[in-house]
Structures are given as C-alpha cells and as structure tokens.
Amino acid sequence: MSQLGDRKVSIVISLFLKTRAVVGGSRDNPNNNTKLFDMCQNVMKYANSISNKNIQVFLGVNYTEDSDKKCLGYLKKESDRNQFITFVRRNNNLGGWSYGLFDYVFRQERDNGYDYFIFYEDDQVSKYGWDENVISNSIMTMEKNNEIGFFASIGVNKRDPFKRIGTCSAHNGTGMSSTKILGEVCDKWGQLNWSKVEGGFIHNGYGDKIQVTGLTRPQMVERALEFLPQYTEDVTSSYNRKVQAAFSEVDFTDSICKLGYGIYEEKGGPGGKGVLHWRTAK
C-alpha cells in the first residue's frame, strides 16, 4: 500500500529523438527509427501507468532540427490526453543531453511544491521505472536516513571515465533525490551538474575548465567506450559528445556527494540489501 501521503513527486524522463543506436540497434540498422518509436511507446506506457494526483511525469524532449517528427508528434499528442503528464521541449543546442534537461526541468519546477524528483533516461524506463509503491518505499528509506542524498535505481559507478580519484555517482544519473538536496546543489554551483564541450575544453558545473585536446582521438574514444559501453555505433565522429556525457553522468550525482551525502542502492533491485556509497576524496 502506498505511503506517499501528501508528498508530491516529479518524474523527469529525458528523451532524445534523433536517429541513433538504441538498445538492440545500431546506426546502420534500417529499423533504427522503428526501435526509437517503440521506445517512445514504452516510455508513454510507463507514464500512463501513473495515476496518483501527487505524482507528475515530465516528458522532457531534447530536440534538434533532425529530431524524429513522428515520435515528437506522438509524445505531444499522448501527453495532452493525460493530466498527470507534462510535455517539455528543450533545444538540445543548449548542451547537456539528459543531464542538461534534468537541470532545466528541476529549476523550472523547483518552487512548485514538489518534494522529490526522479530522473530517467528514455531507454531506462521500461526496465527500471518505479511504480508508486517503490517510490513510496524509497522515500521512506531516504527520510529515515538523512545521510542519503540520492537513491540510485540501477547501481553506482565504480570508476570515473577520466580516472579522477574519489568520485561517487549513480549509473546514468538514474534515481531519486529530494528537492531540498537538489536545491543545495543549485545554490552552491548554480545548476545541477552537467558538462559542455567547447573549444577543446570540458566546462563542468563546478566551474572547472578541463582541457581534452591533449588526448588523442583514440584515447578519448577508448575512455568514452570504457565508461559508456552501451554505445555500439562508431564513436570516432562524435567522441566529444561521448566524453561530455561521461563527465555529466558522473558529476550529476557526484556533486551531491561533494556536499557530504551518500548514494544509496538496493543490491539486486527494489527490496534488495541496501548499501550506502560515499565519495573517497574531498
């Protein structure tokens, strides 16, 4: 039985509607767009399963000029039919991919009465989407332990793509945190943490300017693939974006740990043994 009570929850799902390798596909696969549309249908199926008046789903679409128009129209039309779903469009030229969109929606909605925010990327929803009972139980766990800063849905990263020492982060940035804690991150750094690549440098939410031109392209590709093995397409043409994603994925939740909180995961999924992970460097 749900214990959500009067708590309000925002579920933010990031969708990137561009022909790309999705789960089980590759850039050269002629069925790639079909798989992308199937994924959008899976996302909408999950979103439509939410029927609690205190849970609002934000379908955040990162769009570009070549975004898939069929998917875009489908998501907008279906969202308009459901009072529990809000459709958000964000121009991906702003950078940040999923993590920039998470930051964008949080700062838009921070003061609108939500107590918790849950973040998912589009291809994670069908497998890891929390139902209302799991959401309630996760909130109860966080409220019993004020050392928990983020509840990770699909595990914790064991390493940093650029071998920075001591980081701690949730895999794919997927999971839940409170508005209070996310607000602390924004108050300290001006945003939820994500990175841009400009002029051969990575600019992250901490204000760091990290030179990446000192690495050869094969070195950068190797590190990006090591950290993001789900990418199956040829990354040599877009390694800057892969590196950006790798940094953003770590820093998005590592910034919470920098404030002194830990990242909590349940081994084996909901109901599994709970483990709290910490940063090992200041």
Secondary structure as GFF3:
##gff-version 3
##sequence-region A 1 282
A	DSSP	beta_strand	9	16	.	.	.	ID=ss1
A	DSSP	alpha_helix	32	48	.	.	.	ID=ss2
A	DSSP	beta_strand	55	63	.	.	.	ID=ss3
A	DSSP	alpha_helix	69	80	.	.	.	ID=ss4
A	DSSP	beta_strand	85	91	.	.	.	ID=ss5
A	DSSP	three_ten_helix	92	94	.	.	.	ID=ss6
A	DSSP	alpha_helix	97	109	.	.	.	ID=ss7
A	DSSP	beta_strand	116	121	.	.	.	ID=ss8
A	DSSP	three_ten_helix	122	124	.	.	.	ID=ss9
A	DSSP	alpha_helix	125	128	.	.	.	ID=ss10
A	DSSP	alpha_helix	132	144	.	.	.	ID=ss11
A	DSSP	beta_strand	148	152	.	.	.	ID=ss12
A	DSSP	beta_strand	156	157	.	.	.	ID=ss13
A	DSSP	beta_strand	169	170	.	.	.	ID=ss14
A	DSSP	three_ten_helix	171	173	.	.	.	ID=ss15
A	DSSP	beta_strand	175	178	.	.	.	ID=ss16
A	DSSP	alpha_helix	179	189	.	.	.	ID=ss17
A	DSSP	beta_strand	196	198	.	.	.	ID=ss18
A	DSSP	beta_strand	201	203	.	.	.	ID=ss19
A	DSSP	beta_strand	209	211	.	.	.	ID=ss20
A	DSSP	alpha_helix	217	227	.	.	.	ID=ss21
A	DSSP	alpha_helix	239	258	.	.	.	ID=ss22
A	DSSP	beta_strand	262	266	.	.	.	ID=ss23
A	DSSP	beta_strand	274	277	.	.	.	ID=ss24
###
